């Protein structure tokens, strides 16, 4: 791939994607997708103007596709899912999100969704004793992270 094409266009494409997507990570993903499409197609351009126009068109089309996707429509801001009324709750949410996936999953299902250990075992296809063990370990990890603020 012509490295010059990235240097000439990445900031302009990023700014356009950022304006449409309203998020840095989403804009970066879009720009990356655009350059992947460029690599796949390897189009030949008459001039830098044609190159820039093609890349911008692809950027806008990628943004539109992402915004139309069912995944995008289901997204909810994290703080809407994990409401934290005060600083203490934000600390707990942050600590939960820092746990390894298997512990974060059981904590979320147990405390935020209200499932029993039996229901979690069915959802995750694990033994109920495994779920209880993961909850115990997760609580211990959270207690250490929060300095003993979390009750066992």
C-alpha positions as a Markdown table, in Angstrom:
| # | Residue | x | y | z |
|---|---|---|---|---|
| 1 | Unk | 0.0 | 0.0 | 0.0 |
| 2 | Unk | 1.2 | 3.5 | -0.8 |
| 3 | Unk | 2.1 | 5.0 | 2.6 |
| 4 | Unk | 1.7 | 8.4 | 1.1 |
| 5 | Unk | -2.0 | 7.9 | 0.6 |
| 6 | Unk | -2.4 | 7.4 | 4.3 |
| 7 | Unk | -0.3 | 10.5 | 5.2 |
| 8 | Unk | -2.2 | 12.7 | 2.7 |
| 9 | Unk | -5.7 | 11.6 | 3.7 |
| 10 | Unk | -5.9 | 10.1 | 7.2 |
| 11 | Unk | -6.5 | 13.4 | 9.2 |
| 12 | Unk | -9.1 | 14.7 | 6.7 |
| 13 | Unk | -11.0 | 11.3 | 6.7 |
| 14 | Unk | -10.7 | 11.1 | 10.5 |
| 15 | Unk | -12.3 | 14.6 | 11.0 |
| 16 | Unk | -15.1 | 13.7 | 8.6 |
| 17 | Unk | -15.8 | 10.4 | 10.4 |
| 18 | Unk | -15.6 | 12.0 | 13.8 |
| 19 | Unk | -18.2 | 14.6 | 12.8 |
| 20 | Unk | -20.5 | 11.9 | 11.6 |
| 21 | Unk | -19.9 | 9.2 | 14.2 |
| 22 | Unk | -19.4 | 11.5 | 17.3 |
| 23 | Unk | -16.9 | 9.2 | 18.8 |
| 24 | Unk | -13.1 | 8.9 | 18.5 |
| 25 | Unk | -13.0 | 5.1 | 18.5 |
| 26 | Unk | -15.7 | 4.8 | 16.0 |
| 27 | Unk | -14.0 | 7.4 | 13.7 |
| 28 | Unk | -10.7 | 5.6 | 14.0 |
| 29 | Unk | -12.5 | 2.3 | 13.1 |
| 30 | Unk | -14.1 | 3.9 | 10.0 |
| 31 | Unk | -10.8 | 5.3 | 8.8 |
| 32 | Unk | -9.1 | 1.9 | 9.2 |
| 33 | Unk | -12.0 | 0.3 | 7.3 |
| 34 | Unk | -11.6 | 2.8 | 4.5 |
| 35 | Unk | -7.9 | 2.0 | 4.1 |
| 36 | Unk | -8.6 | -1.7 | 4.2 |
| 37 | Unk | -11.1 | -1.2 | 1.3 |
| 38 | Unk | -8.4 | 0.7 | -0.6 |
| 39 | Unk | -6.0 | -2.1 | -0.1 |
| 40 | Unk | -8.6 | -4.7 | -1.3 |
| 41 | Unk | -9.6 | -2.8 | -4.4 |
| 42 | Unk | -6.2 | -1.1 | -5.3 |
| 43 | Unk | -8.0 | 1.6 | -7.4 |
| 44 | Unk | -5.9 | 3.7 | -9.8 |
| 45 | Unk | -6.6 | 7.4 | -9.7 |
| 46 | Unk | -6.0 | 10.1 | -12.3 |
| 47 | Unk | -4.9 | 12.6 | -9.7 |
| 48 | Unk | -4.8 | 13.3 | -5.9 |
| 49 | Unk | -8.1 | 15.1 | -6.2 |
| 50 | Unk | -9.8 | 11.9 | -7.5 |
| 51 | Unk | -8.0 | 9.8 | -4.8 |
| 52 | Unk | -9.3 | 12.2 | -2.1 |
| 53 | Unk | -12.8 | 12.2 | -3.5 |
| 54 | Unk | -13.0 | 8.4 | -3.7 |
| 55 | Unk | -11.7 | 8.0 | -0.1 |
| 56 | Unk | -14.1 | 10.6 | 1.2 |
| 57 | Unk | -17.0 | 8.9 | -0.5 |
| 58 | Unk | -16.0 | 5.5 | 1.0 |
| 59 | Unk | -15.6 | 7.2 | 4.4 |
| 60 | Unk | -19.1 | 8.6 | 4.3 |
| 61 | Unk | -20.6 | 5.3 | 3.0 |
| 62 | Unk | -18.9 | 3.4 | 5.8 |
| 63 | Unk | -20.3 | 5.8 | 8.4 |
| 64 | Unk | -23.8 | 5.5 | 6.9 |
| 65 | Unk | -23.5 | 1.7 | 6.9 |
| 66 | Unk | -22.3 | 1.6 | 10.5 |
| 67 | Unk | -25.2 | 4.0 | 11.6 |
| 68 | Unk | -27.8 | 1.8 | 9.9 |
| 69 | Unk | -26.5 | -1.5 | 11.4 |
| 70 | Unk | -28.6 | -3.2 | 13.9 |
| 71 | Unk | -25.6 | -3.4 | 16.2 |
| 72 | Unk | -25.2 | 0.4 | 16.3 |
| 73 | Unk | -28.9 | 0.9 | 17.0 |
| 74 | Unk | -28.7 | -1.4 | 20.0 |
| 75 | Unk | -25.8 | 0.5 | 21.6 |
| 76 | Unk | -26.4 | 2.2 | 24.8 |
| 77 | Unk | -23.9 | 4.5 | 26.6 |
| 78 | Unk | -22.2 | 2.6 | 29.4 |
| 79 | Unk | -23.4 | 5.0 | 32.1 |
| 80 | Unk | -27.0 | 4.4 | 31.0 |
| 81 | Unk | -26.4 | 0.7 | 31.6 |
| 82 | Unk | -24.4 | 1.0 | 34.7 |
| 83 | Unk | -25.9 | 4.1 | 36.5 |
| 84 | Unk | -23.7 | 5.5 | 39.2 |
| 85 | Unk | -25.3 | 8.2 | 41.3 |
| 86 | Unk | -22.2 | 9.2 | 43.3 |
| 87 | Unk | -18.4 | 8.9 | 43.3 |
| 88 | Unk | -18.5 | 5.7 | 45.4 |
| 89 | Unk | -20.7 | 4.0 | 42.8 |
| 90 | Unk | -18.5 | 5.1 | 40.0 |
| 91 | Unk | -15.6 | 3.5 | 41.8 |
| 92 | Unk | -17.5 | 0.2 | 42.1 |
| 93 | Unk | -18.5 | 0.3 | 38.4 |
| 94 | Unk | -14.9 | 1.0 | 37.4 |
| 95 | Unk | -13.7 | -1.9 | 39.6 |
| 96 | Unk | -16.3 | -4.3 | 38.1 |
| 97 | Unk | -15.3 | -3.3 | 34.6 |
| 98 | Unk | -11.6 | -4.0 | 35.4 |
| 99 | Unk | -12.3 | -7.6 | 36.4 |
| 100 | Unk | -11.5 | -10.5 | 34.0 |
| 101 | Unk | -14.4 | -11.3 | 31.7 |
| 102 | Unk | -15.5 | -14.5 | 33.5 |
| 103 | Unk | -15.8 | -12.7 | 36.8 |
| 104 | Unk | -17.3 | -9.5 | 35.3 |
| 105 | Unk | -19.9 | -11.6 | 33.6 |
| 106 | Unk | -21.1 | -13.4 | 36.8 |
| 107 | Unk | -21.1 | -10.2 | 38.8 |
| 108 | Unk | -23.2 | -8.4 | 36.2 |
| 109 | Unk | -25.7 | -11.3 | 35.9 |
| 110 | Unk | -26.0 | -11.7 | 39.7 |
| 111 | Unk | -26.1 | -8.1 | 40.9 |
| 112 | Unk | -27.2 | -6.0 | 37.9 |
| 113 | Unk | -29.6 | -8.4 | 36.2 |
| 114 | Unk | -30.8 | -10.2 | 39.3 |
| 115 | Unk | -30.2 | -13.8 | 38.2 |
| 116 | Unk | -29.7 | -16.6 | 40.8 |
| 117 | Unk | -26.6 | -18.7 | 40.7 |
| 118 | Unk | -28.7 | -21.6 | 39.3 |
| 119 | Unk | -29.9 | -19.3 | 36.4 |
| 120 | Unk | -26.4 | -18.1 | 35.8 |
| 121 | Unk | -25.1 | -21.6 | 35.6 |
| 122 | Unk | -27.8 | -22.4 | 32.9 |
| 123 | Unk | -27.0 | -19.2 | 31.0 |
| 124 | Unk | -23.3 | -19.7 | 31.0 |
| 125 | Unk | -23.4 | -23.5 | 30.7 |
| 126 | Unk | -21.3 | -24.0 | 33.8 |
| 127 | Unk | -21.8 | -25.9 | 37.0 |
| 128 | Unk | -23.6 | -24.0 | 39.7 |
| 129 | Unk | -20.7 | -24.6 | 42.1 |
| 130 | Unk | -18.4 | -23.0 | 39.5 |
| 131 | Unk | -20.6 | -19.9 | 39.3 |
| 132 | Unk | -20.6 | -19.6 | 43.1 |
| 133 | Unk | -16.8 | -19.9 | 43.1 |
| 134 | Unk | -16.5 | -17.2 | 40.5 |
| 135 | Unk | -18.8 | -14.9 | 42.4 |
| 136 | Unk | -16.7 | -15.5 | 45.6 |
| 137 | Unk | -13.4 | -14.8 | 43.8 |
| 138 | Unk | -14.9 | -11.7 | 42.0 |
| 139 | Unk | -16.2 | -10.3 | 45.4 |
| 140 | Unk | -12.7 | -10.9 | 46.9 |
| 141 | Unk | -11.1 | -9.1 | 43.9 |
| 142 | Unk | -13.5 | -6.2 | 44.2 |
| 143 | Unk | -12.9 | -6.0 | 47.9 |
| 144 | Unk | -9.2 | -5.7 | 47.3 |
| 145 | Unk | -9.6 | -3.2 | 44.5 |
| 146 | Unk | -11.9 | -1.1 | 46.6 |
| 147 | Unk | -9.9 | -1.3 | 49.8 |
| 148 | Unk | -12.4 | -3.5 | 51.7 |
| 149 | Unk | -15.3 | -1.2 | 50.9 |
| 150 | Unk | -17.4 | -4.0 | 49.4 |
| 151 | Unk | -19.1 | -6.4 | 51.8 |
| 152 | Unk | -18.4 | -10.1 | 51.3 |
